[in-house]
Amino acid sequence: DAGSSVEEMEFNWDEYLEDTGATAAPHGSFKHVDTSLQNGFAPGMKLEVAVKSDQNTYWVATIITTCGQLLLLRYDGYGEDRKADFWCDILTADLHPIGWCEQNKKILKVPEGIKDKIPDQEEFLQRVLKGACSAPANLLEGLHRGKNPLDLIAPGSRLELQNIRDSLEAWIVNVVENVGGRLKLRYEGLEDLDKFDQWLFYLDPFLHQVGWAAQHGYSLQPPLAIRSLRSEADWQEIVKKVKEEEEESSVPTDLFKDKPVIGVHSFSEGMKLEAVDPMAPFVISPATVLKVYNDKYFLIEMDDLRPECAPSQRYVCHVNSAGIFPVQWSLKNGLHLSPPPGYPGQDFDWADYLKQCGAEAAPQSCFPLLTSDHGFKENMKLEAVNPVDPEEVCIATVTKLKDSYLWLQLEGSKKPVPECIVSVESMNIFPVGWCETNGYQLRPPRKAIVNKQKKIAVVQPEKQILSSRTVHDGLKNQELNSSDSVVINGKYCCPKIYFNHRCFSGPYLNKGRIAELPQSVGPGNCVLVLKEVLTLLINAAYKPSRVLRELQLDEEAAWHGHGETLKAKYKGKSYRATVEVVRTADRVADFCRKTCIKLECCPNLFGPQMVLDKCSENCSVLTKTKYTHYYGKRKNKRIGRPPGGHSNMEVAMKKPNKRRKRRKHFFVHKKKRSSTSVDNTPAGSPQGSGAEEEDDQDESELSHSLAQDRDKRKRKLRTFSFSDDENKPPSPKDIKMEVAEKLQLDSNPLEWSVADVVRFLKSTDCAPLARIFLDQEIDGQALLLLTLPTVQECMDLKLGPAIKLCHHIERVKLAFYQQFAN
């Protein structure tokens, strides 16, 4: 009805996850989806590319990485040197498979930059091309050029589908629809009759290219369910017609190279096991191996003890089929085994049952090993096919996990569905956002949590770091996307990400290595582009493992993108961590800026904006002021040192029995704090390589250093400059005013709770901001660590209110030094 369609249009995954407090299942857990996104080109493949300096000559290049229709290439001869890597577009660049130059009488010539390294061109080419894998010619030339291989399975394409009721037979199917690799298939010869249509992912082991049955000795016969709809002569005529049109409707063989290979099984007829019926995957029940066809396929029947019952549910399996388990698997995992229909009583016992049937249990060795290393956790959200109505893709919640199986609760299906049991390797489950990316309707929850008013008016706390302009633009994009539900690429297409190597690189990143990075990465899929950007940054670090640690997803933090596993190598050791990456284009700029802040470099070091001559942050001038102000420790004590100079007071909360070492400062970013815990992630000095140790300092030593600082303050009449853009000392008039407004505190601000901080703010002219402090859980310790840049960044305040707020924070700091530091 009209009402439900409005609800469907308004559903938004990000806001749904935020409102339910749930997290999305990591994208990397859906291997079939990752495979479907590959463009047919793989790192390590070689091709012949026109040389930029001389368009009439070509040279061999190797693919370093891929991103949509973009390839990152390196000319052979540069070895591990990345400085000459370049991106090119498959659709527009002059790219050819290996051997093309020889066939077309074109010249292969070493580029100027590596002439000295390759004295003998012929010998070099023989060496590098020996055993090399050429990029696929069909994706570089002709109609398929630049296309995702998946797009080649177009409506009208033909495939062969094995009959799940009898694997020795297969029949031709027509592709009616291709949704991100999920195919709606109709048996050849049924024309417009959709009653027998099936949905399968293109990598399904029972789906093959036309000609497969003949090659492997299987008969090409329509399934029994449809055989009576036409005469035998009609079916033979259809086979003849398909053979004649094979050229037009065939699908490239390469497409099936990533299909799971079916292994050899060791089941025998009559063996008993536990199984989930794929047509109704809601319970685990006893089943029997009814027939063994060959060393690859066998037929399973769900046990049914009722006399004169209709034939039981049967289906074909192979060794890696999901939903088959050894006897007693349910018992060992604390799960309920549903007795077969007609079994006397509810207390099912396998020993009695096997005796009663005179059968043997299939040995454990017949079953593949189950894994629990898959990334799924309870309460995670994903998208899943409704097994009762495969047209529907619903929101699903993981309610239980056992080995490599998930129990899913589906929301929003037209008819209520019990919890489904699916394998983690099932091709009927998809990551959050898959339907939207592929322009398919996701069944939303019964009551849509999101409404348009909220979308326009509410800026959630997580998004408050954005500038108001960015929020406005982001919401505008959201509106555009919500008005057109079939925008497939726009929302998830990342713009070019530029490396602005002239910007300040911070304590962790090596400026020289940054300068060697390509000028930009992208455009392309957000996750792929940002993953490549982060990998390049990690490799450009003094200590890659340290940068990986800075980027690692905080387990307690709210998850708003999805996790990608990144790797780093340092001093012969390999490190791995999950890093959160945003999925949508409207969040890319903010993601880049936040990542820069994590890495303590100029917020413009990388991002969608290219810095030409002068950085808007003026980072070349302010390297020693603003960036130390943000993150580092000032060694000189001149007037005008920005606030936050005493942020090492956090250390006072630590244990007092460890050796003293001078601490580096902290950058206070928006993290949830409690009154008993503080953020103690060390930051390196701007010229250093990042501190690896986190040594502590006791409270008495701290008070002593604070007292010394206080004396210096008295001698110098120091004050603070709040200007984000200027670092000049204030006028004497300002100093007088600072001294005149002394604050007398009744209690030590270090011991203030969140409520105490809110109470103090409500007594000032910044009372309207008290709500933000309450939401962000800022207690006394956190209050004393706040600085102007932090306040502006984390609270999204304009300069005026931010300065006013910082003035009150400075009054508290001054009172703290004068009243409590001793």
Beta strands, then each sheet from edge to edge (+ up, - down):
strand 1: 46-51
strand 2: 54-67
strand 3: 70-75
strand 4: 86-89
strand 5: 95-96
strand 6: 107-108
strand 7: 158-163
strand 8: 166-179
strand 9: 182-187
strand 10: 198-201
strand 11: 207-209
strand 12: 219-220
strand 13: 272-276
strand 14: 284-292
strand 15: 298-302
strand 16: 314-317
strand 17: 324-325
strand 18: 381-385
strand 19: 393-402
strand 20: 405-411
strand 21: 420-423
strand 22: 429-430
strand 23: 442-443
strand 24: 493-494
strand 25: 497-499
strand 26: 520-521
strand 27: 524-525
strand 28: 562-570
strand 29: 573-581
strand 30: 606-607
sheet 1: 4+ 3- 2+ 1- 5+
sheet 2: 4+ 3- 2+ 6+
sheet 3: 10+ 9- 8+ 7- 11+
sheet 4: 10+ 9- 8+ 12+
sheet 5: 16+ 15- 14+ 13- 17+
sheet 6: 21+ 20- 19+ 18- 22+
sheet 7: 21+ 20- 19+ 23+
sheet 8: 24+ 27-
sheet 9: 26+ 25- 30+
sheet 10: 28+ 29-
end
